[in-house]
Amino acid sequence: MPKPEFVYVTYIETTPEKLWDALTSSAFTRQYWFDTELKSDWKVGSPLALVMSGKTTDTGEILEADRPRRLAYTFKHEADPEMRKEPATRVVFTLQPFGNIVKLTVTHEGFGVGSKLLDGICKGWPAILSGLKSLLETGKVVAIPPAALGIDGFE
C-alpha cells in the first residue's frame, strides 16, 4: 500500500463520543468547517455529501463507520471543474482515547500524480481540524479567514 499523502494528528481534550458527533453532525461541522454540512446516515455503503453554504462541494461513500473509533469515506471533489476530473480519494479518521484526551489521526490518500486537490487538502485540513479542536475544548471556534489558507478560489 502506498504511503498516505496527507496525515494529521492532534490531541483533543474530549471524549471519543463527543468527537465522533463533532465529525458527523452538521450542527457541529457548520461551526468549524466553513459552514459545511455533512449529509449521510453514516452506514457503510451510504452516500455522503459535503454541502457548503447550500452548494454541494464534495461527495463520497461511507466505507467504515465504527462509532466512536474509526470512520472512513471516499471523497470526490465536485465544485472545481478541474479537480472534478480527479479520482475519488479516501479519508480515514482514527479516534484513540487516552484518559481525558482523544488522539485523532486523519489520513487522506489516493491522489493522482500532480493532483491540484492535494494542495487544497493539505491547506484545508489543518484549519478545519484546528477549528474542531477549539470548539470541543473551549466551546468556540478559532475564526480562520478562508483567505489565510491560500487556496485558489476559496476566499
Accessible surface in RSA format (square Angstrom, percent):
REM  Atomic radii and reference values for relative SASA: ProtOr
REM  Chains: A
REM  Algorithm: Lee & Richards
REM  Probe-radius: 1.40
REM  Slices: 20
REM RES _ NUM      All-atoms   Total-Side   Main-Chain    Non-polar    All polar
REM                ABS   REL    ABS   REL    ABS   REL    ABS   REL    ABS   REL
RES MET A   1   208.61 108.0 124.37  82.3  84.24 200.6 101.48  86.3 107.13 141.9
RES PRO A   2   113.45  82.7  97.95  89.3  15.50  56.4 110.11  90.9   3.35  20.8
RES LYS A   3   180.45  88.0 159.60  97.9  20.86  49.7 108.30  97.5  72.15  76.9
RES PRO A   4    43.40  31.6  36.31  33.1   7.10  25.8  36.39  30.0   7.01  43.6
RES GLU A   5    74.02  42.5  44.44  33.6  29.58  70.4  28.26  54.7  45.76  37.4
RES PHE A   6    17.70   8.9  14.74   9.1   2.96   7.7  17.70  10.7   0.00   0.0
RES VAL A   7    79.50  52.3  50.90  46.1  28.61  68.9  50.90  44.2  28.61  77.6
RES TYR A   8    57.85  27.0  54.98  31.3   2.87   7.5  31.93  24.0  25.92  32.0
RES VAL A   9    64.61  42.5  38.49  34.8  26.11  62.9  38.49  33.4  26.11  70.8
RES THR A  10    16.02  11.4  12.74  12.9   3.28   7.8   5.97   8.0  10.05  15.2
RES TYR A  11   106.90  49.9 102.30  58.2   4.60  12.0  75.35  56.6  31.55  38.9
RES ILE A  12     0.00   0.0   0.00   0.0   0.00   0.0   0.00   0.0   0.00   0.0
RES GLU A  13    97.64  56.1  90.09  68.2   7.55  18.0  20.88  40.4  76.77  62.7
RES THR A  14    15.98  11.4   1.85   1.9  14.13  33.7  11.36  15.3   4.62   7.0
RES THR A  15    58.08  41.3  57.06  57.8   1.03   2.4  56.20  75.5   1.89   2.9
RES PRO A  16    21.59  15.7  21.59  19.7   0.00   0.0  21.59  17.8   0.00   0.0
RES GLU A  17    84.21  48.3  84.17  63.7   0.04   0.1  42.79  82.8  41.42  33.8
RES LYS A  18   123.75  60.4 122.73  75.3   1.03   2.4  69.21  62.3  54.54  58.1
RES LEU A  19     0.00   0.0   0.00   0.0   0.00   0.0   0.00   0.0   0.00   0.0
RES TRP A  20    10.77   4.3  10.77   5.2   0.00   0.0   2.96   1.6   7.81  12.7
RES ASP A  21    49.93  35.0  49.61  49.4   0.32   0.8   8.08  19.0  41.85  41.7
RES ALA A  22     0.00   0.0   0.00   0.0   0.00   0.0   0.00   0.0   0.00   0.0
RES LEU A  23     3.61   2.0   1.75   1.2   1.86   4.7   1.75   1.2   1.86   5.0
RES THR A  24    15.68  11.2   9.23   9.4   6.45  15.4   0.80   1.1  14.88  22.5
RES SER A  25    37.03  31.3  30.45  40.6   6.57  15.1  23.19  49.4  13.84  19.4
RES SER A  26    28.59  24.2  23.26  31.0   5.33  12.3  19.73  42.0   8.86  12.4
RES ALA A  27    74.68  68.7  54.56  84.2  20.13  45.8  65.60  92.4   9.09  24.1
RES PHE A  28    63.16  31.6  63.16  39.1   0.00   0.0  63.16  38.3   0.00   0.0
RES THR A  29     0.00   0.0   0.00   0.0   0.00   0.0   0.00   0.0   0.00   0.0
RES ARG A  30   116.04  48.7 105.66  53.9  10.38  24.7  21.45  29.3  94.59  57.3
RES GLN A  31    94.76  53.0  71.13  52.0  23.63  56.3  35.20  74.9  59.57  45.2
RES TYR A  32     7.83   3.7   0.77   0.4   7.05  18.4   1.98   1.5   5.84   7.2
RES TRP A  33    14.96   6.0  14.96   7.2   0.00   0.0   5.23   2.8   9.73  15.8
RES PHE A  34    45.28  22.7  27.60  17.1  17.68  46.0  39.68  24.1   5.60  16.0
RES ASP A  35    50.42  35.3  46.77  46.6   3.65   8.6  23.80  56.0  26.62  26.5
RES THR A  36     1.19   0.8   1.19   1.2   0.00   0.0   1.09   1.5   0.10   0.1
RES GLU A  37    42.33  24.3  42.33  32.0   0.00   0.0   0.26   0.5  42.08  34.4
RES LEU A  38     6.79   3.8   0.91   0.7   5.88  14.8   0.91   0.6   5.88  15.8
RES LYS A  39   106.75  52.1  97.93  60.1   8.82  21.0  55.44  49.9  51.31  54.7
RES SER A  40    32.89  27.8   0.00   0.0  32.89  75.8  10.64  22.7  22.25  31.2
RES ASP A  41    85.50  59.9  59.38  59.1  26.12  61.8  41.14  96.8  44.36  44.2
RES TRP A  42    39.81  16.0  32.37  15.7   7.44  17.5  28.29  15.1  11.52  18.7
RES LYS A  43   136.93  66.8 133.04  81.6   3.90   9.3  83.74  75.4  53.19  56.7
RES VAL A  44   103.55  68.1  76.96  69.7  26.59  64.1  76.96  66.9  26.59  72.1
RES GLY A  45    45.53  56.1   0.00   N/A  45.53  56.1  22.48  61.7  23.05  51.6
RES SER A  46    16.59  14.0  12.91  17.2   3.68   8.5   4.49   9.6  12.10  16.9
RES PRO A  47   105.39  76.8 101.42  92.5   3.97  14.4 103.82  85.7   1.57   9.7
RES LEU A  48     3.16   1.8   0.22   0.2   2.94   7.4   1.06   0.7   2.10   5.6
RES ALA A  49    24.98  23.0  24.67  38.1   0.31   0.7  24.67  34.7   0.31   0.8
RES LEU A  50     2.98   1.7   2.98   2.1   0.00   0.0   2.98   2.1   0.00   0.0
RES VAL A  51    13.60   8.9  13.36  12.1   0.24   0.6  13.36  11.6   0.24   0.6
RES MET A  52    45.92  23.8  42.94  28.4   2.98   7.1  22.56  19.2  23.36  30.9
RES SER A  53    84.88  71.7  49.93  66.6  34.95  80.5  42.91  91.4  41.97  58.8
RES GLY A  54    69.55  85.8   0.00   N/A  69.55  85.8  33.12  90.9  36.43  81.6
RES LYS A  55   124.91  60.9 120.27  73.8   4.64  11.1  82.66  74.4  42.26  45.0
RES THR A  56    57.59  41.0  46.15  46.8  11.45  27.3  23.07  31.0  34.53  52.2
RES THR A  57    16.44  11.7  16.44  16.7   0.00   0.0  14.93  20.0   1.51   2.3
RES ASP A  58    10.69   7.5  10.69  10.6   0.00   0.0   0.00   0.0  10.69  10.7
RES THR A  59    44.03  31.3  43.53  44.1   0.50   1.2  34.83  46.8   9.20  13.9
RES GLY A  60    15.57  19.2   0.00   N/A  15.57  19.2   7.89  21.6   7.69  17.2
RES GLU A  61    80.59  46.3  80.59  61.0   0.00   0.0  14.29  27.6  66.30  54.1
RES ILE A  62     0.39   0.2   0.00   0.0   0.39   0.9   0.00   0.0   0.39   1.0
RES LEU A  63    54.43  30.3  40.09  28.7  14.34  36.1  41.60  29.2  12.83  34.5
RES GLU A  64    52.29  30.0  50.39  38.1   1.90   4.5  28.37  54.9  23.92  19.5
RES ALA A  65    35.61  32.7   6.16   9.5  29.44  67.0   6.49   9.1  29.12  77.1
RES ASP A  66    64.42  45.1  60.03  59.8   4.39  10.4  23.84  56.1  40.58  40.5
RES ARG A  67   116.27  48.8  98.79  50.4  17.48  41.6  50.01  68.3  66.26  40.2
RES PRO A  68    20.14  14.7  19.74  18.0   0.40   1.5  19.74  16.3   0.40   2.5
RES ARG A  69   133.28  56.0 132.59  67.6   0.69   1.6  54.63  74.7  78.65  47.7
RES ARG A  70    81.23  34.1  81.23  41.4   0.00   0.0  28.25  38.6  52.98  32.1
RES LEU A  71     0.40   0.2   0.40   0.3   0.00   0.0   0.40   0.3   0.00   0.0
RES ALA A  72     0.00   0.0   0.00   0.0   0.00   0.0   0.00   0.0   0.00   0.0
RES TYR A  73     0.52   0.2   0.52   0.3   0.00   0.0   0.24   0.2   0.28   0.3
RES THR A  74    34.70  24.7  34.70  35.2   0.01   0.0  28.48  38.3   6.22   9.4
RES PHE A  75    12.00   6.0  11.74   7.3   0.26   0.7  11.89   7.2   0.11   0.3
RES LYS A  76    53.13  25.9  52.61  32.3   0.52   1.2  48.63  43.8   4.49   4.8
RES HIS A  77    25.46  13.9  23.70  16.5   1.77   4.5  19.22  19.8   6.24   7.3
RES GLU A  78    44.29  25.4  41.59  31.5   2.69   6.4  14.72  28.5  29.57  24.1
RES ALA A  79    32.95  30.3  16.49  25.4  16.47  37.5  19.16  27.0  13.79  36.5
RES ASP A  80    37.30  26.1  33.35  33.2   3.95   9.4  10.49  24.7  26.81  26.7
RES PRO A  81    86.30  62.9  83.98  76.6   2.32   8.4  84.17  69.5   2.12  13.2
RES GLU A  82   107.64  61.8 100.56  76.1   7.07  16.8  34.39  66.5  73.25  59.8
RES MET A  83    22.94  11.9  22.08  14.6   0.86   2.1  20.68  17.6   2.25   3.0
RES ARG A  84   103.29  43.4  98.15  50.0   5.14  12.2  34.88  47.7  68.41  41.5
RES LYS A  85   172.88  84.3 136.59  83.8  36.30  86.4  95.61  86.1  77.27  82.3
RES GLU A  86    28.72  16.5  25.05  18.9   3.68   8.8  21.38  41.3   7.35   6.0
RES PRO A  87    77.00  56.1  64.99  59.2  12.02  43.7  75.27  62.1   1.74  10.8
RES ALA A  88    51.26  47.1  30.23  46.6  21.03  47.8  30.31  42.7  20.95  55.5
RES THR A  89     5.21   3.7   1.29   1.3   3.92   9.4   4.31   5.8   0.91   1.4
RES ARG A  90    71.39  30.0  71.39  36.4   0.00   0.0  28.48  38.9  42.92  26.0
RES VAL A  91     0.00   0.0   0.00   0.0   0.00   0.0   0.00   0.0   0.00   0.0
RES VAL A  92     8.47   5.6   8.13   7.4   0.34   0.8   8.13   7.1   0.34   0.9
RES PHE A  93     2.38   1.2   2.38   1.5   0.00   0.0   2.38   1.4   0.00   0.0
RES THR A  94    37.99  27.0  37.99  38.5   0.00   0.0  30.08  40.4   7.91  12.0
RES LEU A  95     4.08   2.3   0.00   0.0   4.08  10.3   0.00   0.0   4.08  11.0
RES GLN A  96    71.26  39.8  70.57  51.6   0.69   1.6  14.84  31.6  56.42  42.8
RES PRO A  97    77.31  56.3  62.26  56.8  15.06  54.7  62.54  51.6  14.77  91.8
RES PHE A  98   110.55  55.3  98.48  61.0  12.07  31.4 105.72  64.1   4.84  13.8
RES GLY A  99    83.92 103.5   0.00   N/A  83.92 103.5  46.31 127.1  37.61  84.2
RES ASN A 100   100.25  69.1  86.74  83.8  13.51  32.5  43.20 104.0  57.05  55.1
RES ILE A 101    55.18  31.4  54.90  40.9   0.28   0.7  54.90  39.5   0.28   0.8
RES VAL A 102     0.55   0.4   0.55   0.5   0.00   0.0   0.55   0.5   0.00   0.0
RES LYS A 103    55.95  27.3  55.95  34.3   0.00   0.0   5.71   5.1  50.24  53.5
RES LEU A 104     0.17   0.1   0.05   0.0   0.13   0.3   0.05   0.0   0.13   0.3
RES THR A 105    25.50  18.1  25.06  25.4   0.44   1.0  21.71  29.2   3.79   5.7
RES VAL A 106     0.31   0.2   0.31   0.3   0.00   0.0   0.31   0.3   0.00   0.0
RES THR A 107    25.96  18.5  25.96  26.3   0.00   0.0  21.02  28.2   4.94   7.5
RES HIS A 108     0.00   0.0   0.00   0.0   0.00   0.0   0.00   0.0   0.00   0.0
RES GLU A 109    24.56  14.1  24.56  18.6   0.00   0.0  12.31  23.8  12.25  10.0
RES GLY A 110    43.97  54.2   0.00   N/A  43.97  54.2  33.56  92.1  10.40  23.3
RES PHE A 111    19.40   9.7   1.18   0.7  18.22  47.4   2.02   1.2  17.38  49.7
RES GLY A 112    31.66  39.0   0.00   N/A  31.66  39.0  26.51  72.7   5.15  11.5
RES VAL A 113   166.23 109.4 130.02 117.7  36.21  87.3 137.44 119.4  28.80  78.1
RES GLY A 114    77.49  95.6   0.00   N/A  77.49  95.6  41.68 114.4  35.82  80.2
RES SER A 115    19.12  16.2   0.16   0.2  18.97  43.7   4.12   8.8  15.01  21.0
RES LYS A 116    80.12  39.1  70.67  43.4   9.44  22.5  54.42  49.0  25.69  27.4
RES LEU A 117     9.33   5.2   9.33   6.7   0.00   0.0   9.33   6.5   0.00   0.0
RES LEU A 118    45.89  25.6  45.89  32.8   0.00   0.0  45.89  32.2   0.00   0.0
RES ASP A 119    74.48  52.2  68.52  68.2   5.97  14.1  27.81  65.4  46.67  46.5
RES GLY A 120    15.61  19.3   0.00   N/A  15.61  19.3  12.59  34.5   3.03   6.8
RES ILE A 121    15.89   9.0  14.28  10.6   1.61   3.9  15.72  11.3   0.17   0.5
RES CYS A 122    51.07  38.6  40.72  45.4  10.35  24.3  21.57  54.6  29.51  31.8
RES LYS A 123    76.10  37.1  66.21  40.6   9.89  23.5  47.71  42.9  28.39  30.2
RES GLY A 124     8.60  10.6   0.00   N/A   8.60  10.6   8.60  23.6   0.00   0.0
RES TRP A 125     7.22   2.9   6.02   2.9   1.20   2.8   5.89   3.1   1.33   2.2
RES PRO A 126    41.66  30.4  41.23  37.6   0.43   1.5  41.62  34.4   0.03   0.2
RES ALA A 127     8.79   8.1   2.35   3.6   6.44  14.6   5.53   7.8   3.26   8.6
RES ILE A 128    16.31   9.3  16.31  12.2   0.00   0.0  16.31  11.7   0.00   0.0
RES LEU A 129     1.82   1.0   0.74   0.5   1.08   2.7   1.12   0.8   0.69   1.9
RES SER A 130    42.80  36.2  35.74  47.7   7.06  16.3  18.39  39.2  24.41  34.2
RES GLY A 131     1.20   1.5   0.00   N/A   1.20   1.5   1.20   3.3   0.00   0.0
RES LEU A 132     0.04   0.0   0.04   0.0   0.00   0.0   0.04   0.0   0.00   0.0
RES LYS A 133    65.50  32.0  65.50  40.2   0.00   0.0  51.69  46.5  13.80  14.7
RES SER A 134    18.15  15.3  13.00  17.4   5.15  11.9  10.88  23.2   7.27  10.2
RES LEU A 135    15.31   8.5  10.74   7.7   4.58  11.5  10.74   7.5   4.58  12.3
RES LEU A 136    33.87  18.9   8.47   6.1  25.40  63.8  10.66   7.5  23.21  62.5
RES GLU A 137    70.38  40.4  35.93  27.2  34.45  82.0  12.77  24.7  57.61  47.0
RES THR A 138    87.40  62.2  54.27  55.0  33.12  78.9  63.10  84.8  24.30  36.7
RES GLY A 139    56.13  69.2   0.00   N/A  56.13  69.2  29.91  82.1  26.22  58.7
RES LYS A 140   148.39  72.4 143.75  88.2   4.63  11.0  91.26  82.1  57.12  60.8
RES VAL A 141    48.03  31.6  24.86  22.5  23.17  55.8  25.28  22.0  22.75  61.7
RES VAL A 142    78.02  51.3  67.76  61.3  10.26  24.7  74.75  65.0   3.26   8.8
RES ALA A 143    97.19  89.4  66.26 102.2  30.94  70.4  74.60 105.0  22.60  59.9
RES ILE A 144    43.93  25.0  33.28  24.8  10.64  25.6  34.42  24.8   9.50  25.8
RES PRO A 145    80.40  58.6  73.82  67.3   6.57  23.9  79.92  66.0   0.48   3.0
RES PRO A 146    43.91  32.0  43.91  40.0   0.00   0.0  43.91  36.3   0.00   0.0
RES ALA A 147    69.96  64.3  51.33  79.2  18.64  42.4  53.12  74.8  16.85  44.6
RES ALA A 148    72.53  66.7  29.77  45.9  42.77  97.3  42.37  59.7  30.17  79.9
RES LEU A 149    20.93  11.7  10.71   7.7  10.21  25.7  13.96   9.8   6.97  18.7
RES GLY A 150    45.42  56.0   0.00   N/A  45.42  56.0  36.48 100.1   8.94  20.0
RES ILE A 151    32.32  18.4  28.86  21.5   3.46   8.3  29.98  21.6   2.34   6.3
RES ASP A 152   122.49  85.8 101.77 101.3  20.73  49.0  28.23  66.4  94.26  94.0
RES GLY A 153    81.39 100.4   0.00   N/A  81.39 100.4  41.86 114.9  39.53  88.5
RES PHE A 154    47.14  23.6  45.88  28.4   1.25   3.3  46.86  28.4   0.28   0.8
RES GLU A 155   161.07  92.5 104.04  78.7  57.02 135.8  44.01  85.1 117.05  95.6
END  Absolute sums over single chains surface
CHAIN  1 A     7899.2       6089.8       1809.4       4682.3       3216.9
END  Absolute sums over all chains
TOTAL          7899.2       6089.8       1809.4       4682.3       3216.9
